């Protein structure tokens, strides 16, 4: 059967600024029973395949070490001390891949006894010395179970002694077992990878016929190293492979595996027709009846790549790495991520995106924890890891956004002093960390001392229903619940106070034209300051003593157009210490006020209506009276005579306008009087200047 698959490995330099090392220990069963149960030497081939997929780079901090079974192990009885792994180890070295493969293929199946504990214990001890943030994995490759006389003791020691250490350090233990004996003892292996607490510290892959090597290897890399595999495709019949699949990986490895000793050929061309970028060419390994070839494609193009191989049976698959970048951003209502208060919820937003640009990186499990200040050996303290609720994320054009709430401890030694804390964030796929802000790249946060003040009493209600223009006052004080005011040597602090209404409509109904004062100064509604905002709205300077003293809040009812004492309007006095970062976290709890307002009576309603009408008429009259009115010039007169008169015309002045016209704001009219008579001949009125 032909087996082909593609694997992508990315250096996780973009997942977090300092790349995490990958450390693998292979505990390799070389017992003589392998000659029967693994005649095709798949255990040896799977070791080299694991190496080629992990692609260790010791010069960058990786390590890949094979711990073969010792030839002459002895463990005579369960109550004796277990043997120790002493056989020469085979360690991968930079640029010496062929030497590593040759050394593995030369190993004989010559161990006289099968014991798991010595190799796993030695591998664990090795990995415990590696960096804590590294991807650390142990793979046990075997064909059966340990010796019968000490089997139960081995299981007990692995679970009781090694299991807690594996769990605590996040080191995974995988079992890859070939042959029918291993398959018949599934329960033993399942117990072996379970800690005393009952949690899993790894997984078991049983392959009785040796046909699932490729599939299981893909699962190990998916679970332990965070890769995303494609389903293996049978050959022949595959002529194209989509290496990028919209994920834009930095590297993709294509592997062809076939059931023959001669390694298969492997040729690829990019969608544009040019040769693929594969600096290392094709690497191969073989066993008695199986072999594979691997090629690494760097930054593959989008689209289908032409694929060709001489394999007439087998499978092909693509395995891509997952590497993400993590960014901590402000979460509403905050606009910063650098400052918080101890023992106070700190809302943040975490963006997880592809390591090479914008876009949804796919499913990841996000966890975070807070740390104290740095010490020569690490951090002063750390919190338990936590994370957002499962599925609690938003997909945006940039990536996946997670809302988290971090909280930093009060400093155990200096509770009244600020300190620098750190937030570490990890993104995992299966068991693998695929992105992190950790170590030297953890998010730095200034943690200020806890401060909490609350009003006493914290709420008040007017004693009776207030009527039109009625005034009442209530008193309260602020109590220091936790911490102390910052900078005790300061003489004053900027304090801002405003009122907010849960139901803004009451400001146009029960509290229409109502006015408020705090300590004798005008108090205004948030978002609705007067033409000249008062001191409380802009901020007042108060000493610590004045802040913690008694305060008087007064209100005067205006002209309500409604009121129901059974449902009094509610107002909230929001007092803010304008000191960074205390203003962000509202360290002064609000004071709640319920105002009973009497509904306007019928008489008051009529009076209000008449007053409103009178006001409207008065305004109209004033406008009417003050309008522009033309007048006749003071020296304008008239002359009049009879038609048959021969005498000269004599000028006569107009009479004075009537007083009523002036009072009523009318344009004055002047009479024209017949000479020697009291008869009005006409009237003259100015129509413009």
Secondary structure as the mmCIF struct_conf table of DSSP 4:
data_model
#
loop_
_struct_conf.conf_type_id
_struct_conf.id
_struct_conf.beg_label_comp_id
_struct_conf.beg_label_asym_id
_struct_conf.beg_label_seq_id
_struct_conf.end_label_comp_id
_struct_conf.end_label_asym_id
_struct_conf.end_label_seq_id
STRN STRN1 UNK A 3 UNK A 7
TURN_TY1_P TURN_TY1_P1 UNK A 12 UNK A 15
BEND BEND1 UNK A 16 UNK A 18
HELX_LH_PP_P HELX_LH_PP_P1 UNK A 19 UNK A 21
STRN STRN2 UNK A 22 UNK A 28
STRN STRN3 UNK A 31 UNK A 31
TURN_TY1_P TURN_TY1_P2 UNK A 32 UNK A 33
HELX_RH_AL_P HELX_RH_AL_P1 UNK A 34 UNK A 37
TURN_TY1_P TURN_TY1_P3 UNK A 38 UNK A 40
HELX_RH_AL_P HELX_RH_AL_P2 UNK A 42 UNK A 54
TURN_TY1_P TURN_TY1_P4 UNK A 55 UNK A 55
HELX_RH_3T_P HELX_RH_3T_P1 UNK A 58 UNK A 60
TURN_TY1_P TURN_TY1_P5 UNK A 61 UNK A 61
STRN STRN4 UNK A 63 UNK A 68
HELX_LH_PP_P HELX_LH_PP_P2 UNK A 69 UNK A 70
TURN_TY1_P TURN_TY1_P6 UNK A 71 UNK A 72
BEND BEND2 UNK A 77 UNK A 77
TURN_TY1_P TURN_TY1_P7 UNK A 78 UNK A 79
BEND BEND3 UNK A 80 UNK A 80
HELX_LH_PP_P HELX_LH_PP_P3 UNK A 81 UNK A 83
BEND BEND4 UNK A 87 UNK A 87
HELX_LH_PP_P HELX_LH_PP_P4 UNK A 88 UNK A 89
STRN STRN5 UNK A 90 UNK A 91
TURN_TY1_P TURN_TY1_P8 UNK A 94 UNK A 95
HELX_RH_AL_P HELX_RH_AL_P3 UNK A 97 UNK A 105
TURN_TY1_P TURN_TY1_P9 UNK A 106 UNK A 106
BEND BEND5 UNK A 109 UNK A 109
STRN STRN6 UNK A 111 UNK A 111
BEND BEND6 UNK A 112 UNK A 113
BEND BEND7 UNK A 116 UNK A 116
HELX_RH_AL_P HELX_RH_AL_P4 UNK A 117 UNK A 128
TURN_TY1_P TURN_TY1_P10 UNK A 129 UNK A 129
BEND BEND8 UNK A 130 UNK A 130
TURN_TY1_P TURN_TY1_P11 UNK A 132 UNK A 133
BEND BEND9 UNK A 134 UNK A 134
STRN STRN7 UNK A 135 UNK A 142
BEND BEND10 UNK A 143 UNK A 144
HELX_RH_AL_P HELX_RH_AL_P5 UNK A 148 UNK A 157
HELX_RH_PI_P HELX_RH_PI_P1 UNK A 158 UNK A 162
HELX_RH_AL_P HELX_RH_AL_P6 UNK A 163 UNK A 169
TURN_TY1_P TURN_TY1_P12 UNK A 170 UNK A 170
STRN STRN8 UNK A 172 UNK A 178
BEND BEND11 UNK A 179 UNK A 179
HELX_RH_AL_P HELX_RH_AL_P7 UNK A 180 UNK A 183
TURN_TY1_P TURN_TY1_P13 UNK A 184 UNK A 185
HELX_RH_AL_P HELX_RH_AL_P8 UNK A 186 UNK A 192
TURN_TY1_P TURN_TY1_P14 UNK A 193 UNK A 193
STRN STRN9 UNK A 194 UNK A 194
TURN_TY1_P TURN_TY1_P15 UNK A 196 UNK A 197
BEND BEND12 UNK A 198 UNK A 198
STRN STRN10 UNK A 200 UNK A 200
BEND BEND13 UNK A 201 UNK A 201
STRN STRN11 UNK A 202 UNK A 207
TURN_TY1_P TURN_TY1_P16 UNK A 208 UNK A 209
BEND BEND14 UNK A 210 UNK A 210
HELX_RH_AL_P HELX_RH_AL_P9 UNK A 213 UNK A 225
STRN STRN12 UNK A 228 UNK A 229
HELX_LH_PP_P HELX_LH_PP_P5 UNK A 230 UNK A 232
STRN STRN13 UNK A 233 UNK A 235
BEND BEND15 UNK A 236 UNK A 237
STRN STRN14 UNK A 240 UNK A 242
BEND BEND16 UNK A 243 UNK A 244
TURN_TY1_P TURN_TY1_P17 UNK A 245 UNK A 246
BEND BEND17 UNK A 247 UNK A 247
BEND BEND18 UNK A 250 UNK A 250
STRN STRN15 UNK A 251 UNK A 258
BEND BEND19 UNK A 259 UNK A 262
HELX_LH_PP_P HELX_LH_PP_P6 UNK A 263 UNK A 265
STRN STRN16 UNK A 267 UNK A 269
TURN_TY1_P TURN_TY1_P18 UNK A 271 UNK A 272
BEND BEND20 UNK A 273 UNK A 274
STRN STRN17 UNK A 275 UNK A 275
HELX_LH_PP_P HELX_LH_PP_P7 UNK A 276 UNK A 276
TURN_TY1_P TURN_TY1_P19 UNK A 279 UNK A 280
STRN STRN18 UNK A 282 UNK A 286
BEND BEND21 UNK A 288 UNK A 289
STRN STRN19 UNK A 291 UNK A 298
BEND BEND22 UNK A 299 UNK A 299
HELX_LH_PP_P HELX_LH_PP_P8 UNK A 300 UNK A 301
BEND BEND23 UNK A 302 UNK A 303
STRN STRN20 UNK A 304 UNK A 308
BEND BEND24 UNK A 310 UNK A 310
BEND BEND25 UNK A 312 UNK A 313
STRN STRN21 UNK A 314 UNK A 316
STRN STRN22 UNK A 318 UNK A 320
STRN STRN23 UNK A 324 UNK A 330
TURN_TY1_P TURN_TY1_P20 UNK A 332 UNK A 333
BEND BEND26 UNK A 337 UNK A 338
STRN STRN24 UNK A 339 UNK A 341
TURN_TY1_P TURN_TY1_P21 UNK A 342 UNK A 343
BEND BEND27 UNK A 344 UNK A 344
STRN STRN25 UNK A 346 UNK A 354
TURN_TY1_P TURN_TY1_P22 UNK A 355 UNK A 356
BEND BEND28 UNK A 357 UNK A 359
STRN STRN26 UNK A 365 UNK A 371
STRN STRN27 UNK A 374 UNK A 375
TURN_TY1_P TURN_TY1_P23 UNK A 376 UNK A 377
STRN STRN28 UNK A 378 UNK A 379
BEND BEND29 UNK A 380 UNK A 380
STRN STRN29 UNK A 382 UNK A 382
HELX_LH_PP_P HELX_LH_PP_P9 UNK A 383 UNK A 385
STRN STRN30 UNK A 386 UNK A 386
HELX_LH_PP_P HELX_LH_PP_P10 UNK A 388 UNK A 389
TURN_TY1_P TURN_TY1_P24 UNK A 390 UNK A 391
STRN STRN31 UNK A 394 UNK A 395
BEND BEND30 UNK A 397 UNK A 398
STRN STRN32 UNK A 400 UNK A 406
HELX_LH_PP_P HELX_LH_PP_P11 UNK A 408 UNK A 411
BEND BEND31 UNK A 412 UNK A 413
TURN_TY1_P TURN_TY1_P25 UNK A 415 UNK A 416
BEND BEND32 UNK A 417 UNK A 417
STRN STRN33 UNK A 419 UNK A 429
TURN_TY1_P TURN_TY1_P26 UNK A 430 UNK A 431
STRN STRN34 UNK A 432 UNK A 437
HELX_RH_3T_P HELX_RH_3T_P2 UNK A 439 UNK A 441
BEND BEND33 UNK A 442 UNK A 442
STRN STRN35 UNK A 443 UNK A 448
HELX_LH_PP_P HELX_LH_PP_P12 UNK A 449 UNK A 450
STRN STRN36 UNK A 452 UNK A 456
BEND BEND34 UNK A 457 UNK A 458
STRN STRN37 UNK A 459 UNK A 461
BEND BEND35 UNK A 463 UNK A 464
STRN STRN38 UNK A 466 UNK A 466
TURN_TY1_P TURN_TY1_P27 UNK A 468 UNK A 469
STRN STRN39 UNK A 471 UNK A 482
BEND BEND36 UNK A 483 UNK A 483
BEND BEND37 UNK A 486 UNK A 487
TURN_TY1_P TURN_TY1_P28 UNK A 488 UNK A 489
BEND BEND38 UNK A 491 UNK A 491
STRN STRN40 UNK A 493 UNK A 500
BEND BEND39 UNK A 502 UNK A 503
HELX_RH_3T_P HELX_RH_3T_P3 UNK A 504 UNK A 508
TURN_TY1_P TURN_TY1_P29 UNK A 509 UNK A 513
STRN STRN41 UNK A 515 UNK A 518
TURN_TY1_P TURN_TY1_P30 UNK A 519 UNK A 520
STRN STRN42 UNK A 521 UNK A 523
STRN STRN43 UNK A 525 UNK A 525
TURN_TY1_P TURN_TY1_P31 UNK A 526 UNK A 527
STRN STRN44 UNK A 528 UNK A 528
BEND BEND40 UNK A 531 UNK A 532
HELX_RH_AL_P HELX_RH_AL_P10 UNK A 535 UNK A 538
STRN STRN45 UNK A 540 UNK A 542
HELX_RH_AL_P HELX_RH_AL_P11 UNK A 544 UNK A 547
TURN_TY1_P TURN_TY1_P32 UNK A 548 UNK A 548
BEND BEND41 UNK A 549 UNK A 549
STRN STRN46 UNK A 550 UNK A 556
BEND BEND42 UNK A 561 UNK A 561
TURN_TY1_P TURN_TY1_P33 UNK A 565 UNK A 566
BEND BEND43 UNK A 567 UNK A 567
STRN STRN47 UNK A 569 UNK A 577
BEND BEND44 UNK A 579 UNK A 579
TURN_TY1_P TURN_TY1_P34 UNK A 580 UNK A 586
STRN STRN48 UNK A 588 UNK A 588
STRN STRN49 UNK A 591 UNK A 595
STRN STRN50 UNK A 597 UNK A 597
HELX_LH_PP_P HELX_LH_PP_P13 UNK A 598 UNK A 601
HELX_RH_AL_P HELX_RH_AL_P12 UNK A 602 UNK A 625
TURN_TY1_P TURN_TY1_P35 UNK A 626 UNK A 626
BEND BEND45 UNK A 627 UNK A 627
TURN_TY1_P TURN_TY1_P36 UNK A 634 UNK A 635
STRN STRN51 UNK A 637 UNK A 639
TURN_TY1_P TURN_TY1_P37 UNK A 643 UNK A 644
BEND BEND46 UNK A 647 UNK A 647
HELX_LH_PP_P HELX_LH_PP_P14 UNK A 648 UNK A 649
STRN STRN52 UNK A 651 UNK A 653
HELX_LH_PP_P HELX_LH_PP_P15 UNK A 654 UNK A 658
HELX_RH_AL_P HELX_RH_AL_P13 UNK A 659 UNK A 664
TURN_TY1_P TURN_TY1_P38 UNK A 665 UNK A 665
HELX_LH_PP_P HELX_LH_PP_P16 UNK A 666 UNK A 668
STRN STRN53 UNK A 669 UNK A 673
TURN_TY1_P TURN_TY1_P39 UNK A 675 UNK A 676
BEND BEND47 UNK A 677 UNK A 677
STRN STRN54 UNK A 680 UNK A 685
#
